[in-house]
Amino acid sequence: MKIFRRVIISLLSIASAFLICAILIKIQRNSPIEVYKALYAYGLGSWFSLSSTLNTATPLIFTGVSAAVAFASGVINLGQHGQLLMGAILTAILGVYLNLPGLIGIPVLVVFGGFAGALWAGVAAVLKKFYRMDEFISTLMLNFIAEYFTIYLATYPFLDKKAYVPATRLIKRIYFMPDVSGLSLAFFVAIFSALISYWYIKKTRSGYELRMMGHNINFARIGGCSVELNTTLVLLLTGFLSGLAGGLLILGGTQHRFMKGIGANFGWDGVMIAIIANNSIIETLFYGLFFGALKNGAIGMEFETAVPSEFILLLQAVIVLVVVGARSAIEYYTQWIRSLAKLKKVVSGND
Amino acid sequence: MAFVEMSKIYKVYPPNVVALNGVDLSLERGEIHSIVGENGAGKSTLVRILYGMIKPSSGEIKIDGEKVQISNPSEAMKLGIGMVHQEFMLIPSFKVFENIILGQERSTLGFINRKKAAKTVQQIIDQYGFGVDSNTVVSQLSVAAQQKVEIIKQLYKKAKVLILDEPTAVLTPQESDELFEQITRLKGQGKTIVFISHKLDEVLKISDRITVLRKGQRVTTLENKDVNAIELAKMMIGRNLSQISKRESQPGKEVLSIKHLSVRSNRTNKEVLSNVNLSVRAGEIVGIAGVEGNGQYELVQSIVGTIRPYSGEIIVNDTDLTQAPIRERRKLICYVPQDRKYSGLALKATMLENMIMTHHLKDEFKKGLLALDWKKAYSYAKQAAEQFDILYRSLDEKPEVLSGGNQQKVVVAREFSLGYTLIVLDQPTRGLDIASTEYIRRLILQMRDAGKAILLVSADLDELMQLSDRLYVIKDGKIVAHIDPSKADIHTIGNYMLGVVN
C-alpha cells in the first residue's frame, strides 16, 4: 500500500514536471511534442538508444547508491565526485602498466578503482576520527583536491604525448570491458552492487545499525551500536562504490583512458538522485535509470529540435523540486483533510 | 458573568488525533482554577489555545462577554492572559529586570532608562512579595527563583489571567509550599490563576474550582469542597486506582558496585560527581533522590558509558566496566533513558526496529556471518509488545504515532526483555499518565521480585518513596544521605536535597 502510494506520487510528480517544462518549451516557440518525441526516441526508442541509456545510467547508479547509503546512515558523504575521479585515475594508470590476463585483470582493475575511492573517502574518515572534522565539509573539499590532482597526473607524469588534451595513455585492449551488443557488462556490475547494498543495509546487523544511526544517532549509540566504527565503515563503503564508478568508466566507457572532464557531473547527479529517492536504494536504482534516459535523450533532442541539450538540466531540476515538494505537500494536505473530516465526525457525534 | 469563557473548543491534530472534544471552561476573577487530567487528556492543548499558541479547530472564546480571536501569544498578552511554561524562557546571562522588560521595553528615543526600569520591576516584585533582587543575573538564581521571575514577567505585562503549566514539577516540597503562598496572595489581588498539575494533593490544597478532563472531554467542573484525591483520580482515569503494595525485599549478591567515582565537567573542569560510593544488590530497588542537576544525570551516564569518569571504579557482576565501551556495557545493563525522544527511540523507524535495538547484539538474533534473523526478531517483538500491553496496530508502524505512554512502554518492553540482572532507570515515568505510570511501577516491582538489581533515578519523590528499598540523596555531586524510605518522611528527604541539614 505504502509502496503503491509512493510509486503513484513519483509518477504524478514526474508527469507534472514534464507538463511544466512543456509550457516552457511552448513559450520558446518550440513544439513540446516534437521535443519529447525526440527525447523518447533517443532515450528508450531502440535497442541502440536503450543500451546507451543503460551505459549512461551505470555511473549514476553507483554514485546514487553511494549517496543513498551514506545519507541513510546519517553520514553526509558529498565526495562522490572526487572518489570517482580517484578510482578512474588509478584504474587508468594500472590499465596501461599492469600485465595480467584479461579475465583476471578486469576484476582486479575494477576493485583497485574501488579501493582508490575508498581510500579517498578514508581521508575524510581519518579527519573525522582523529580531528573531529565534519565529513560534510571534508568530503566536499577533497573533491577539489581530487579534481586537480588527477588533472595534474594526466597532464604531467602520465600524459599521452600524442593526445591533444590532458589525457593518460589508452589502457591495454584486453582490459576493455566486454559488452552484450553495445550494453557494457559494467551495467550489470552496477545492478549487482545496488542489490548487494540493498541487502546489506536492509538485512544485516551492521546495516541495521547504520539505518538506526541515520534515524537517531543518540538512540543508536545508547543502544550499543559502534557509532564511530560504523561511520568509518560507511565512508569507506560509499567511497568504494564511487570508486567503482570511476574504474568502470575507464574500462567500460568509450574513451578507455583518463581525460579531463571524464567525471562529468556524475557525483552531483548521484547526490541529487539519492535525495529524490529519499535514500531508498531501490528507488535510487530507478531514478538512476530514468536520469540516464534523460541524459541520453537530450543528445537526440538537440539533434532533432532547436532545443539545446542543456534544457535537460532544467527538466531535471524541475523534477527534483516537484518530486521532493510533492512528497511533503501531499503528506501534509492529506493529513489536514483527514483532520477536518475527523472534526466534522466528532462535532456531529456530540450533537 | 464569567471573566473568561471558552466554549465548545475542539482541536484535531492532523491526521486524526482528537485532543479536545467540545470542552467548555469558564474562569472567574480572583479564583484559582485547577485543570487536572492524565497526560493526553488535553490540559496543555486547552491552555495553549487560550494563550494563542495553538489554533482551535472550532469553538469560541469570550472575555468579559465579548468574543475574541486569539491567534498568537502577543494578542493573548494584550487581553491580559499570561502563561508560565514548564521550560523557562529566560536569558541566563541577563539580569532579572532585563529579562522582565524584554519585549516590553519602555524607552525614550530608543534608549532604555535602566535605573528606572530596574526600579519599576522591583516595585512589582515588592508589591507581590516575591523577594527577588531585580539586579541579580538570572543564571545565579535557583530554579524556584527563576520560576518567580517568569511569574513577575507576566505581572509586568499586566496579566490578569496567569496560566501555570505544571509549575511544581521542578520544585522541592518546601519550594512548592512557598509558590502556593504567592499564588494565594496573587488571587487576593484579583488575579485569576489557572493551575495545571497532576499532583492531586496540591490541587486540592490550593484550588477554588477544579476542572477534570479525560480523553479530550470535560468530565466536570466542581467546587473544591467535599471532594478527595481518590474521587478526583477516579474521575480522571475513569476507574478506581489500585494501590501498589510491595513485599519486603530479599536482596541477594551485589550486582552494581560504584567506588570513589568522580566525574569532571568537560567544559568547566569542575567536579560534577565527587567520590560517589554506592551498591545495588540483586532483588532490591535503590533510589537516587535529589534536585535535578545535582549529578544524577552524570551518575547514570557514567554507568552507561557516555561519560568517562575522572577516577573511581564501576563494577557490574564482578566485571570492571570503568573503561569499557558502551557496546560492552549494554551486554550487561538494561537501561531506560530519561528522554525517550532523545535517545530512547528512533521515532521514524519502525516499531520492530525500535524493539530490536541492543537485542541485535545477542547471538540468538544472528543469522549467518552478517545477517540479522528478522523472522526471530519479529516474533520476539510481537511477543514482547503483547506481554507489555503496548497498544499498536502493526510492527511496521512508527512509534511517532503512539501516545507517550505507549512509546515509553516500547522502551521499557525492549529493555526489560533484555533480561540482564542490572536495570538502570532514569525517570522511567516522567510525563506519563496515571495509568501508564502505575503500570510501569508495577513492572519495576515485578522485576525486583524476579531478582533484578534496579537503580532508580527519579525527580518524583512519591515514586522514590513508593518503590525504593534504599534511598541515596545526592546534592552537588555528593551522596549526602543514605535513607531507609520506610523510616523517613518526605520532608526529611527534601531537607537533605536542599542541603538544609547535613
Chai-1 contact restraints between the chains, C-beta under 6 A:
chainA,res_idxA,chainB,res_idxB,connection_type,confidence,min_distance_angstrom,max_distance_angstrom,comment,restraint_id
A,K203,B,A371,contact,1.0,0.0,6.0,A-B,restraint_1
A,T204,B,L370,contact,1.0,0.0,6.0,A-B,restraint_2
A,T204,B,A371,contact,1.0,0.0,6.0,A-B,restraint_3
A,R205,B,H360,contact,1.0,0.0,6.0,A-B,restraint_4
A,R205,B,L372,contact,1.0,0.0,6.0,A-B,restraint_5
A,Y208,B,H360,contact,1.0,0.0,6.0,A-B,restraint_6
A,Y208,B,L372,contact,1.0,0.0,6.0,A-B,restraint_7
A,M212,B,A346,contact,1.0,0.0,6.0,A-B,restraint_8
A,H215,B,A346,contact,1.0,0.0,6.0,A-B,restraint_9
A,H215,B,K348,contact,1.0,0.0,6.0,A-B,restraint_10
A,H215,B,A349,contact,1.0,0.0,6.0,A-B,restraint_11
A,N216,B,A346,contact,1.0,0.0,6.0,A-B,restraint_12
A,N218,B,Y342,contact,1.0,0.0,6.0,A-B,restraint_13
A,N218,B,S343,contact,1.0,0.0,6.0,A-B,restraint_14
A,F219,B,S343,contact,1.0,0.0,6.0,A-B,restraint_15
A,F219,B,A346,contact,1.0,0.0,6.0,A-B,restraint_16
A,I222,B,S343,contact,1.0,0.0,6.0,A-B,restraint_17
A,G223,B,M357,contact,1.0,0.0,6.0,A-B,restraint_18
A,G223,B,T358,contact,1.0,0.0,6.0,A-B,restraint_19
A,G224,B,I326,contact,1.0,0.0,6.0,A-B,restraint_20
A,G224,B,R327,contact,1.0,0.0,6.0,A-B,restraint_21
A,G224,B,R330,contact,1.0,0.0,6.0,A-B,restraint_22
A,G224,B,T358,contact,1.0,0.0,6.0,A-B,restraint_23
A,G224,B,L361,contact,1.0,0.0,6.0,A-B,restraint_24
A,S226,B,R327,contact,1.0,0.0,6.0,A-B,restraint_25
A,Q335,B,P14,contact,1.0,0.0,6.0,A-B,restraint_26
A,Q335,B,P15,contact,1.0,0.0,6.0,A-B,restraint_27
A,W336,B,P14,contact,1.0,0.0,6.0,A-B,restraint_28
A,R338,B,P15,contact,1.0,0.0,6.0,A-B,restraint_29
A,R338,B,N16,contact,1.0,0.0,6.0,A-B,restraint_30
A,S339,B,V12,contact,1.0,0.0,6.0,A-B,restraint_31
A,S339,B,P14,contact,1.0,0.0,6.0,A-B,restraint_32
A,S339,B,P15,contact,1.0,0.0,6.0,A-B,restraint_33
A,K342,B,V12,contact,1.0,0.0,6.0,A-B,restraint_34
A,K342,B,N16,contact,1.0,0.0,6.0,A-B,restraint_35
A,L343,B,Y10,contact,1.0,0.0,6.0,A-B,restraint_36
A,L343,B,V12,contact,1.0,0.0,6.0,A-B,restraint_37
A,L343,B,S57,contact,1.0,0.0,6.0,A-B,restraint_38
A,V346,B,V18,contact,1.0,0.0,6.0,A-B,restraint_39
A,V346,B,N21,contact,1.0,0.0,6.0,A-B,restraint_40
A,N350,B,G22,contact,1.0,0.0,6.0,A-B,restraint_41
